[in-house]
């Protein structure tokens, strides 16, 4: 047993000696002392891989493509008393447990270790609004209520904070962490926007008490801001982007975009990007275009969104991350949700290499 624990112990001790290197510089990001526009991607699934070689391959390919930021799920919640496979937390009204074993947070350790080795920076959210990998639903199953009452459910929030403490404590000194993220796409349908505002204010302050150095962000889709009458600009999901930017301990704003899912045309993109850039510039904080995707014409459609974001560098936009990265693993292709852009494909070349070349040409 002593021999089996040594690799993990060595990794954790190495992390203690590292220092955060990702910071805010006005409405821009600085990584390792370099202030510029940064490109990234999402690979939610990488922390669930059981083969370290696959983890290393993906992170190496992300780095090789010129991308600097990788967003990965920092949650995997279950309610099952005897869960199988990889899971990070078991939620139960009779007593929840955080899995720090080989099929638990040690899988996230492998991702952080690969990121430290390559210089790729990670955004790690702590919970999902959606039911995938547990999310709010797993908490509701254990502690009652609904997705809308999750934000004010005392028992759910107590366990959520315990989980945050476990993850933050694990990587608090790692230079691989770009930012901690409160949730993936938090929504509170039909709620007053004060619900999410108050929860985000309290939770970000709690994270800051655990980690004064790394950046913190909300992880929302950017709903709720002036400028248009289309659904995403409204407040029906309980989100007020402009108000949330005022939260002291949130270092930058995030927004997402899926026109096909939102019932708007692809031409909706540039205006959506500009509206958020304007709000971020007014707040004096960077905007990160954290998720965007289409099932086809990636180069034409998403390439135009990337250009719109780049064009607003110094005007509120600080970077972007397309959804989602795809790669060939030892077990076959990584998950494909219809928006996936696979490494080595023609689409990947335009979404990464061409994009990065255009970024490098920015003044």
C-alpha positions in Angstrom: 0.0 0.0 0.0 2.8 2.4 0.8 4.2 2.0 -2.7 0.8 2.6 -4.3 0.4 5.9 -2.5 3.8 7.3 -3.4 2.9 8.6 -6.9 -0.1 10.5 -5.6 1.8 11.8 -2.6 4.7 13.0 -4.8 2.3 14.8 -7.1 0.5 16.5 -4.3 3.8 17.6 -2.7 5.0 19.0 -6.1 1.7 20.9 -6.4 2.4 22.7 -3.0 5.6 24.2 -4.4 3.9 25.7 -7.5 2.4 29.1 -7.7 -0.7 30.5 -9.5 0.4 32.1 -12.8 -3.0 33.1 -14.4 -4.3 36.5 -13.5 -6.4 39.4 -14.7 -4.8 42.5 -16.2 -7.6 45.0 -16.6 -10.0 43.5 -19.2 -7.3 41.0 -20.3 -5.7 37.8 -19.1 -2.1 37.3 -18.2 -0.6 33.8 -18.2 3.0 33.2 -17.1 3.5 37.0 -17.3 2.2 37.3 -20.9 -0.9 39.5 -21.4 -2.7 38.7 -24.6 -5.9 37.2 -26.1 -6.1 33.5 -25.2 -7.7 30.6 -27.0 -8.9 27.4 -25.5 -11.4 24.5 -25.7 -13.6 22.2 -23.6 -13.1 18.5 -22.9 -15.5 17.8 -20.1 -14.8 14.0 -20.3 -11.0 14.0 -19.7 -11.2 13.6 -15.9 -13.2 10.4 -16.4 -10.6 8.6 -18.4 -9.0 5.7 -16.6 -5.8 5.6 -18.8 -3.1 8.1 -18.0 -1.7 7.8 -21.4 -5.0 9.0 -22.9 -5.0 11.9 -20.6 -1.5 12.9 -21.6 -2.2 12.4 -25.3 -5.2 14.8 -25.1 -3.4 17.5 -23.1 -0.3 17.2 -25.3 -2.5 17.6 -28.5 -4.3 20.7 -27.0 -0.9 22.2 -26.3 0.4 21.3 -29.7 -2.5 23.0 -31.3 -1.5 26.3 -29.7 -4.4 26.4 -27.2 -3.7 27.6 -23.7 -6.9 27.0 -21.7 -8.8 23.7 -21.2 -12.1 23.5 -19.4 -12.9 20.2 -17.7 -15.6 18.9 -15.4 -14.5 19.0 -11.8 -17.6 17.1 -10.7 -19.0 13.6 -11.1 -21.8 13.1 -8.6 -23.8 9.9 -7.9 -26.5 8.7 -5.5 -25.9 5.0 -5.8 -24.7 3.3 -2.6 -22.4 1.0 -4.6 -21.3 3.1 -7.6 -19.0 1.6 -10.3 -16.7 3.3 -12.6 -15.3 6.8 -12.0 -17.1 9.1 -9.6 -16.0 12.0 -7.5 -18.8 12.3 -4.9 -21.6 10.1 -3.5 -24.5 12.2 -2.3 -26.9 10.8 0.4 -29.2 12.2 3.0 -27.7 9.8 5.5 -24.1 10.8 4.8 -22.2 11.9 1.7 -18.7 10.8 0.8 -16.0 12.4 -1.5 -14.1 9.8 -3.4 -10.4 10.5 -3.3 -9.5 7.0 -4.5 -8.1 5.7 -7.8 -11.5 5.8 -9.4 -12.2 9.2 -7.9 -10.3 12.5 -7.6 -7.1 10.7 -8.5 -8.4 10.8 -12.1 -8.6 14.6 -11.9 -5.1 14.5 -10.4 -3.9 13.0 -13.7 -5.4 15.9 -15.7 -3.8 18.5 -13.4 -0.5 16.8 -13.5 -0.6 16.7 -17.4 -1.6 20.4 -17.4 1.3 21.3 -15.1 3.7 19.4 -17.3 2.6 21.1 -20.5 1.7 24.6 -19.3 -2.0 24.2 -20.3 -4.3 26.0 -17.8 -7.5 24.5 -16.5 -11.0 25.9 -15.7 -12.7 23.6 -13.2 -16.4 23.9 -12.4 -17.7 22.3 -9.2 -21.3 21.3 -10.2 -23.6 21.0 -13.2 -27.0 22.6 -13.6 -27.8 19.8 -16.0 -28.4 16.1 -15.0 -25.2 14.8 -16.7 -22.7 13.5 -14.2 -25.1 14.1 -11.3 -25.5 17.9 -11.2 -28.2 19.7 -9.2 -30.5 16.6 -9.7 -28.1 14.4 -7.6 -28.2 17.0 -4.8 -32.0 17.3 -5.0 -32.3 13.5 -4.9 -30.3 13.4 -1.7 -31.5 16.5 0.0 -34.9 17.3 -1.5 -36.3 20.3 -3.2 -35.9 21.3 -6.8 -33.3 22.7 -9.1 -34.7 26.1 -8.4 -34.4 25.7 -4.6 -31.0 24.1 -4.8 -29.4 27.6 -4.4 -31.0 28.1 -1.0 -31.2 24.5 0.2 -29.0 24.5 3.4 -28.1 20.9 3.3 -27.3 20.9 -0.4 -25.1 24.0 0.0 -23.3 22.6 3.0 -22.3 19.5 1.0 -21.5 21.5 -2.1 -19.1 23.6 0.0 -17.5 20.5 1.5 -16.8 19.3 -2.0 -15.4 22.7 -3.1 -13.1 22.6 -0.1 -11.9 19.1 -1.1 -11.1 20.0 -4.7 -9.6 23.5 -4.0 -7.5 22.1 -1.2 -6.1 19.5 -3.5 -4.9 22.0 -6.1 -4.7 25.3 -4.3 -0.9 25.7 -5.0 -1.0 24.3 -8.6 0.0 26.6 -11.4 -2.2 24.6 -13.7 -5.4 26.2 -12.4 -6.6 29.0 -14.6 -9.9 29.5 -12.6 -12.4 27.9 -10.3 -15.9 27.9 -11.6 -19.0 27.9 -9.4 -21.1 25.8 -11.8 -21.6 24.8 -15.4 -24.5 27.0 -16.8 -26.3 27.8 -13.5 -30.0 28.6 -14.1 -32.9 29.3 -11.8 -35.9 29.3 -14.1 -38.6 31.8 -13.1 -36.5 33.0 -10.1 -35.7 36.6 -9.1 -32.1 37.3 -10.3 -31.2 38.0 -6.7 -31.2 34.2 -6.0 -28.2 33.5 -8.2 -26.6 36.8 -7.4 -26.7 36.1 -3.6 -25.6 32.5 -4.0 -22.7 33.5 -6.3 -21.6 36.3 -4.0 -21.5 33.9 -1.0 -19.9 31.0 -2.8 -17.2 33.1 -4.5 -16.3 34.6 -1.2 -16.1 31.2 0.4 -13.7 30.0 -2.4 -11.7 33.1 -2.0 -11.3 32.3 1.7 -9.8 28.9 0.7 -7.7 30.2 -2.2 -6.8 33.9 -2.3 -4.7 33.5 -5.5 -6.5 31.7 -8.3 -9.2 33.4 -10.3 -12.9 32.6 -9.8 -15.8 32.8 -12.3 -19.5 32.0 -12.4 -19.7 29.7 -15.5 -23.1 31.1 -16.7 -24.3 31.3 -20.2 -24.5 35.1 -20.2 -28.2 35.5 -20.1 -29.8 38.7 -19.0 -28.5 41.9 -20.5 -29.8 44.8 -22.4 -29.6 45.1 -26.2 -32.1 42.8 -27.8 -35.5 41.2 -27.3 -34.4 37.6 -28.2 -34.7 34.9 -25.5 -31.0 34.8 -24.4 -31.1 38.5 -23.5 -34.0 38.0 -21.2 -34.0 37.2 -17.5 -36.4 34.2 -17.5 -33.6 31.9 -16.4 -32.9 33.9 -13.3 -29.5 35.3 -14.6 -28.5 38.9 -14.8 -25.1 39.1 -16.5 -24.5 42.7 -15.9 -25.4 42.5 -12.2 -23.3 39.4 -11.6 -20.3 41.1 -13.0 -20.4 43.4 -10.0 -19.7 40.5 -7.6 -16.4 41.3 -5.9 -14.9 37.9 -6.0 -15.7 37.0 -9.6 -12.7 37.9 -11.6 -14.2 37.7 -15.1 -17.4 37.1 -16.9 -18.3 34.0 -19.0 -20.9 33.5 -21.7 -21.9 30.7 -24.0 -23.7 30.4 -27.3 -25.7 27.7 -29.1 -28.0 29.4 -31.6 -29.5 26.1 -32.7 -30.6 25.3 -29.1 -31.8 28.8 -28.4 -33.9 29.3 -31.5 -31.9 32.1 -33.0 -30.0 32.2 -36.3 -26.2 31.8 -36.5 -26.0 35.4 -37.5 -27.0 36.2 -33.9 -23.4 35.5 -32.8 -21.5 38.8 -33.4 -24.1 40.9 -31.7 -24.2 38.5 -28.7 -20.4 38.7 -28.4 -20.3 42.5 -28.7 -23.1 43.0 -26.0 -21.0 41.0 -23.5 -17.8 42.7 -24.4 -19.5 46.1 -23.8 -20.8 44.9 -20.4 -17.4 43.6 -19.4 -15.6 46.7 -20.5 -18.0 48.8 -18.5 -17.4 46.6 -15.4 -13.6 46.7 -15.9 -13.4 42.9 -16.1 -12.4 40.4 -18.9 -15.1 38.5 -20.9 -14.4 34.9 -21.7 -16.4 33.3 -24.6 -16.4 30.0 -22.8 -18.6 27.7 -24.9 -19.9 27.9 -28.5 -20.8 25.2 -30.9 -22.6 24.2 -34.1 -23.2 20.7 -35.5 -21.8 21.6 -39.0 -19.9 24.2 -40.9 -17.5 24.8 -38.0 -14.9 26.8 -40.0 -17.4 29.1 -41.7 -19.8 29.7 -38.8 -17.7 29.4 -35.7 -14.7 30.9 -37.5 -16.8 34.1 -37.9 -17.6 34.0 -34.1 -13.9 33.6 -33.3 -13.1 36.6 -35.5 -15.9 38.7 -33.9 -14.4 37.9 -30.5 -10.8 38.6 -31.5 -11.9 41.9 -33.1 -13.1 43.0 -29.6 -9.8 42.3 -27.9 -9.0 45.4 -25.8 -12.7 46.2 -25.9 -13.8 43.6 -23.2 -13.0 40.3 -24.9 -10.1 38.3 -23.5 -10.4 34.9 -25.0 -12.6 32.0 -26.1 -13.0 28.2 -25.9 -14.9 26.2 -28.5 -17.1 23.3 -27.6 -15.7 20.8 -27.9 -12.4 19.1 -28.3 -12.3 15.6 -29.8 -9.4 13.1 -29.9 -8.7 9.4 -30.7 -8.1 7.5 -27.5 -6.9 4.0 -26.8 -10.6 3.0 -26.6 -11.6 4.9 -29.8 -13.0 8.3 -30.4 -13.8 10.6 -27.5 -17.4 11.6 -27.0 -19.2 13.3 -29.9 -22.2 15.3 -29.1 -22.6 16.7 -32.6 -20.4 19.8 -31.9 -17.1 17.9 -31.5 -14.1 19.0 -33.5 -11.6 16.2 -33.8 -7.8 16.8 -33.5 -6.1 16.5 -36.9 -9.2 17.2 -38.9 -9.6 20.1 -41.4 -12.1 21.7 -39.0 -9.6 21.5 -36.2 -7.0 23.3 -38.4 -9.2 26.3 -38.9 -10.6 26.3 -35.4 -7.2 26.1 -33.8 -4.2 26.8 -36.0 -5.8 29.5 -38.1 -7.4 31.0 -35.0 -4.1 31.0 -33.1 -2.3 32.5 -36.0 -4.8 35.3 -36.1 -4.4 35.9 -32.4 -0.7 36.1 -32.7 -1.1 38.8 -35.4 -3.1 41.0 -33.0 -1.3 44.2 -31.9 
